[in-house]
Amino acid sequence: MGKRPTIQMVADLAGVSRGTVDRVLNNRSYVSAPVRQRVLAAIAETGYVSHREHYQQTLRSAAAQLTLGVLLPNWGDQFRAEVEQGIRMAREELEDAAVRVVVRRCSTDLPQEALDLLEELLAEGAAGLAVCALNDRTVEERVARLVETGIPCVTFNSDLPDSRRICFVGQDVYRTGRVAAELMGKSVPPGARVLATVGNRKFHGHQKRLQGFLDRMEELGFDRGQILVGETFNDYKTTVQVISRTLESYPDLAGIYMANLSVSGCAEAVRAQGRKGRVRVICHDINAGIRQLLLDGSVDYTIPQDFIQQGYAPILLLKDLLRKGKLPDPARFAGRIGILCRENL
């Protein structure tokens, strides 16, 4: 059996870009009549059928099963529990719609493992993918190739911005970093020394959140030399070690920004150094542990996000795209940015 015609084959035959072919397929403007005719002729000659049309043809019957794949990072605790809750909600909602959801979870931060698990999901018959993975070039290129060959992808929590994904579900992480900096700037003396910790800078979400924090702190008059940066890989023991070493090396440290998990590790290190209440702590997310840390004064502010929605929404968006040909509205599941402190829990 010959290779299924791709959008790139159409583009090459018509002498245009893939974007132009996409505009013709979706009947968008900004394509001249002669170019449109060339693209339509190339579609006819190659026998190209868009991914959406293909699945509309093969999934006419409600009994035809649609398989969707979800790739998760190796994060545990609240992220894993709540994202998996969202996935369960989607499964239950789509139980009578013949939609099967297959989940694979990385055990490391190695790009090759993410690539291998993507292949496993494809082998399971995944017609669409929801992906939260590290922003490695090989992973991003693989997702882009999948999209090109007709497997739509939705990213969530941490984006792959150059992967040609359909949309991203989650907060504007750059802006949440700026919000954290705004809070920090009002909580510590001008020009004070501050530590910003991230889980893993290879994840787009962590990187952009940190960048937003650093940019806004600089705008507020804090010298970059006064902002220390640590990487904890979302590990409790590593978090305790990184923060303990920093507190020992910099007795004047006035604030800690936790742009990562393991906030309890931060609180433990600050407490052990006798600095509780004297070092301002700002973090993200909300769970029983962080709630208690807010109540006892170990954390000053947190910026929550909806992990349940991040597990639920990509599956519904992919189902609508593949079953109904309905392109997702990125604004539909944009995560709002709120602030919690002890007084508004």
For each residue, the residues with C-beta under 8 A, 3 or more apart:
1:
2:
3: 6
4: 149 150
5: 9 10 46 47 48 49
6: 3 9 10 48 148 149 150
7: 10 11 18 21 22 25 48 50 148
8: 11 12 18 148
9: 5 6 12 13 46 48
10: 5 6 7 13 14 21 39 42 43 46 48
11: 7 8 14 16 17 18 20 21 42
12: 8 9 15
13: 9 10 42 45 46
14: 10 11 20 21 35 38 39 41 42
15: 12 38
16: 11 20 21 35 38 39
17: 11 20 21
18: 7 8 11 21 22 148
19: 22 23
20: 11 14 16 17 23 24 31 35 39
21: 7 10 11 14 16 17 18 24 25 39 42 43
22: 7 18 19 25 26 28
23: 19 20 26 28 29 30 31
24: 20 21 27 28 31 35 36 39 40 43
25: 7 21 22 43 50
26: 22 23
27: 24
28: 22 23 24 31
29: 23
30: 23
31: 20 23 24 28 35 36 39
32: 35 36
33: 36 37
34: 37 38
35: 14 16 20 24 31 32 38 39
36: 24 31 32 33 39 40
37: 33 34 40 41
38: 14 15 16 34 35 41 42
39: 10 14 16 20 21 24 31 35 36 42 43
40: 24 36 37 43 44
41: 14 37 38 44 45
42: 10 11 13 14 21 38 39 45 46 48
43: 10 21 24 25 39 40 46 48
44: 40 41 47
45: 13 41 42
46: 5 9 10 13 42 43
47: 5 44
48: 5 6 7 9 10 42 43
49: 5 53 54 57
50: 7 25 53 54 150
51: 54 55 150 151 152 322
52: 55 56 321 322 325
53: 49 50 56 57 325
54: 49 50 51 57 58 150
55: 51 52 58 59 66 127 322 323
56: 52 53 59 60 325
57: 49 53 54 60
58: 54 55 64
59: 55 56 64 66 322 323
60: 56 57 64
61: 64
62: 97 98
63: 98
64: 58 59 60 61 98
65: 98 99 100
66: 55 59 97 98 99 100 127 319 322 323
67: 99 100 101 102 124 125 126 127
68: 99 100 101 102 126 127 128 129 130 315 318 319 322
69: 101 102 103 104 118 121 122 124 126 128 129 130
70: 87 101 102 103 104 121 129 130 131 311 314 315
71: 104 105 106 114 117 118 121 129 130 131 132 133
72: 75 80 83 103 104 105 106 132
73: 105 106 109 132 133 134 158 203
74: 105 106 107 108 109
75: 72 79 80 199 234 261
76: 79 80 234
77: 80 81 261 262 287
78: 81 82 261 285 287 307
79: 75 76 82 83 157 261 307
80: 72 75 76 77 83 84 105
81: 77 78 84 85
82: 78 79 85 86 307 308 311
83: 72 79 80 86 87 132 157 307 308 310 311
84: 80 81 87 88 103 311
85: 81 82 88 89 308 311
86: 82 83 89 90 307 308 309 310 311 312 313
87: 70 83 84 90 91 101 103 311 312 315
88: 84 85 91 92
89: 85 86 92 93 308 311 312
90: 86 87 93 94 101 311 312 315 316
91: 87 88 94 95 99 101 315
92: 88 89 95
93: 89 90 316
94: 90 91 97 99 101 315 316 319
95: 91 92 99
96:
97: 62 66 94 319 323
98: 62 63 64 65 66
99: 65 66 67 68 91 94 95 315 319
100: 65 66 67 68
101: 67 68 69 70 87 90 91 94 315
102: 67 68 69 70 121 124 126
103: 69 70 72 84 87
104: 69 70 71 72 117 120 121
105: 71 72 73 74 80 117
106: 71 72 73 74 109 110 113 114 117 133
107: 74 113
108: 74 113
109: 73 74 106 134 200 202 233
110: 106 113 114
111: 114 115 134 136 138 139
112: 115 116 138
113: 106 107 108 110 116 117
114: 71 106 110 111 117 118 133 134 136 139
115: 111 112 118 119 138 139 142
116: 112 113 119 120
117: 71 104 105 106 113 114 120 121
118: 69 71 114 115 121 122 129 131 139 142 143 146
119: 115 116 122 123
120: 104 116 117 123 124
121: 69 70 71 102 104 117 118 124 126 129
122: 69 118 119 125 126 146 151
123: 119 120
124: 67 69 102 120 121
125: 67 122
126: 67 68 69 102 121 122 129 151
127: 55 66 67 68 151 322
128: 68 69 151 152 153 154 318 319 321 322
129: 68 69 70 71 118 121 126 143 146 151 152 153 154 318
130: 68 69 70 71 153 154 155 156 314 315 318
131: 70 71 118 143 153 154 155 156 160 165
132: 71 72 73 83 155 156 157 158 310
133: 71 73 106 114 136 139 158 160
134: 73 109 111 114 139 158 200 202 203
135: 139 140 158 159 160 161 202 203 204 207
136: 111 114 133 139 140 202
137: 140 141
138: 111 112 115 141 142
139: 111 114 115 118 133 134 135 136 142 143 160 163
140: 135 136 137 143 144 160 162 163
141: 137 138 144 145 163
142: 115 118 138 139 145 146
143: 118 129 131 139 140 146 147 153 160 163 164 165
144: 140 141 147 148 162 163 164
145: 141 142 148 149
146: 118 122 129 142 143 149 151 153
147: 143 144 150 151 152 153 163 164 165 166
148: 6 7 8 18 144 145 164
149: 4 6 145 146
150: 4 6 50 51 54 147
151: 51 122 126 127 128 129 146 147
152: 51 128 129 147 166 318 321 322
153: 128 129 130 131 143 146 147 163 164 165 166
154: 128 129 130 131 165 166 167 168 169 314 317 318 328
155: 130 131 132 158 159 160 163 165 167 168 169 314
156: 130 131 132 168 169 170 310 311 313 314
157: 79 83 132 169 170 205 307 310
158: 73 132 133 134 135 155 170 173 203 204 205 206
159: 135 155 165 168 170 173 204 205 208
160: 131 133 135 139 140 143 155 163 165 204
161: 135 168 204
162: 140 144
163: 139 140 141 143 144 147 153 155 160
164: 143 144 147 148 153
165: 131 143 147 153 154 155 159 160 168
166: 147 152 153 154 317 318 321 327 328
167: 154 155 317 328 329 330
168: 154 155 156 159 161 165 330
169: 154 155 156 157 309 310 313 314 317 333 335
170: 156 157 158 159 173 205 305 310 335
171: 175 176 305 334 335 336 337
172: 175 176 334 335 337
173: 158 159 170 176 177 204 205 208 209 212
174: 177 178 208 209 211 212
175: 171 172 178 179 212 337
176: 171 172 173 179 180 209 212 284 303 305 337
177: 173 174 180 181 208 209 210 211 212 213 214 215 216 259
178: 174 175 181 182 212 213 215 216
179: 175 176 182 183 303 337 339
180: 176 177 183 184 209 212 213 257 259 282 284 301 303
181: 177 178 184 185 212 213 214 215 216 217 220 257
182: 178 179 185 186 216 220
183: 179 180 186 187 282 300 301 339
184: 180 181 187 188 194 213 217 255 257 280 282
185: 181 182 188 216 217 220 222
186: 182 183
187: 183 184 255 280 282 300 301
188: 184 185 192 194 254 255 280
189: 192 254
190: 221 222
191: 221 222 223 226
192: 188 189 222 226 252 254 255
193: 226 227 228 250 252 253 254
194: 184 188 217 222 226 227 228 253 254 255 256 257
195: 227 228 229 230 243 246 250 253 255 256 257
196: 210 213 214 227 228 229 230 256 257 259
197: 229 230 231 232 239 242 243 256 257 258 259 260 266
198: 201 206 207 209 210 229 230 231 232 259 260
199: 75 203 206 231 232 233 234 259 260 261
200: 109 134 203 206 231 233 234
201: 198 206 207 210 231
202: 109 134 135 136 206 207
203: 73 134 135 158 199 200 206 207
204: 135 158 159 160 161 173 207 208
205: 157 158 159 170 173 208 209
206: 158 198 199 200 201 202 203 209 210 259 260
207: 135 198 201 202 203 204 210 211
208: 159 173 174 177 204 205 211 212
209: 173 174 176 177 180 198 205 206 212 213 259 284
210: 177 196 198 201 206 207 213 214 229 259
211: 174 177 207 208 214 215
212: 173 174 175 176 177 178 180 181 208 209 215 216
213: 177 178 180 181 184 196 209 210 216 217 257 259
214: 177 181 196 210 211 217 218 224 227
215: 177 178 181 211 212 218 219
216: 177 178 181 182 185 212 213 219 220
217: 181 184 185 194 213 214 220 222 227
218: 214 215 221 222 223 224
219: 215 216
220: 181 182 185 216 217
221: 190 191 218
222: 185 190 191 192 194 217 218 226 227
223: 191 218 226 227
224: 214 218 227
225:
226: 191 192 193 194 222 223
227: 193 194 195 196 214 217 222 223 224
228: 193 194 195 196 246 250 253
229: 195 196 197 198 210
230: 195 196 197 198 242 243 246
231: 197 198 199 200 201 242
232: 197 198 199 235 238 239 242 260 262 265
233: 109 199 200 238
234: 75 76 199 200 260 261 262
235: 232 238 239 262 265
236: 239 240 262 264 265
237: 240 241 265
238: 232 233 235 241 242 262 265
239: 197 232 235 236 242 243 260 262 265 266 269
240: 236 237 243 244 265 266 268 269
241: 237 238 244 245
242: 197 230 231 232 238 239 245 246
243: 195 197 230 239 240 246 247 256 265 266 269 270
244: 240 241 247 248 269 272 273
245: 241 242 248 249
246: 195 228 230 242 243 249 250 253
247: 243 244 250 251 253 269 270 273 275 279
248: 244 245 273
249: 245 246
250: 193 195 228 246 247 253
251: 247
252: 192 193
253: 193 194 195 228 246 247 250 256 275 279
254: 188 189 192 193 194 279 280
255: 184 187 188 192 194 195 279 280 281 282
256: 194 195 196 197 243 253 266 270 279 280 281 282
257: 180 181 184 194 195 196 197 213 282 283
258: 197 262 263 266 281 282 283 284
259: 177 180 196 197 198 199 206 209 210 213 284
260: 197 198 199 206 232 234 239 284
261: 75 77 78 79 199 234 285
262: 77 232 234 235 236 238 239 258 265 266
263: 258 266 267 281 283 285 289 290 293 299 302
264: 236 267 268 289 293
265: 232 235 236 237 238 239 240 243 262 268 269
266: 197 239 240 243 256 258 262 263 269 270 281 283
267: 263 264 270 271 276 281 293 298 299
268: 240 264 265 271 272
269: 239 240 243 244 247 265 266 272 273
270: 243 247 256 266 267 273 275 276 279 281 298
271: 267 268 274 275 276 298
272: 244 268 269
273: 244 247 248 269 270
274: 271
275: 247 253 270 271 278 279
276: 267 270 271 279 297 298
277: 297
278: 275
279: 247 253 254 255 256 270 275 276
280: 184 187 188 254 255 256 300
281: 255 256 258 263 266 267 270 293 298 299 300
282: 180 183 184 187 255 256 257 258 299 300 301 302 303
283: 257 258 263 266 290 299 301 302 303
284: 176 180 209 258 259 260 302 303 304 305
285: 78 261 263 290 302 303 304 305 307
286: 290 291 302 304 340
287: 77 78 290 291
288: 291 292
289: 263 264 292 293
290: 263 283 285 286 287 293 294 299 302
291: 286 287 288 294 295 345
292: 288 289 295 296
293: 263 264 267 281 289 290 296 298 299
294: 290 291 298 299 300 302 340 341 342 345
295: 291 292 342 345
296: 292 293
297: 276 277 300 342
298: 267 270 271 276 281 293 294
299: 263 267 281 282 283 290 293 294 302
300: 183 187 280 281 282 294 297 341
301: 180 183 187 282 283 339 340 341
302: 263 282 283 284 285 286 290 294 299 339 340 341
303: 176 179 180 282 283 284 285 337 338 339 340
304: 284 285 286 338 340
305: 170 171 176 284 285 310 335
306: 309 310 335
307: 78 79 82 83 86 157 285 310 311
308: 82 83 85 86 89 311 312
309: 86 169 306 312 313 333 335
310: 83 86 132 156 157 169 170 305 306 307 313 314 335
311: 70 82 83 84 85 86 87 89 90 156 307 308 314 315
312: 86 87 89 90 308 309 315 316
313: 86 156 169 309 310 316 317 332 333
314: 70 130 154 155 156 169 310 311 317 318
315: 68 70 87 90 91 94 99 101 130 311 312 318 319
316: 90 93 94 312 313 319 320
317: 154 166 167 169 313 314 320 321 328 332 333
318: 68 128 129 130 152 154 166 314 315 321 322
319: 66 68 94 97 99 128 315 316 322 323
320: 316 317 323 324 326 328
321: 52 128 152 166 317 318 324 325 326 327 328
322: 51 52 55 59 66 68 127 128 152 318 319
323: 55 59 66 97 319 320
324: 320 321
325: 52 53 56 321
326: 320 321
327: 166 321
328: 154 166 167 317 320 321 332
329: 167 332
330: 167 168 333 334
331: 334
332: 313 317 328 329
333: 169 309 313 317 330
334: 171 172 330 331
335: 169 170 171 172 305 306 309 310
336: 171
337: 171 172 175 176 179 303
338: 303 304
339: 179 183 301 302 303
340: 286 294 301 302 303 304 344 345
341: 294 300 301 302 344 345
342: 294 295 297 345
343:
344: 340 341
345: 291 294 295 340 341 342
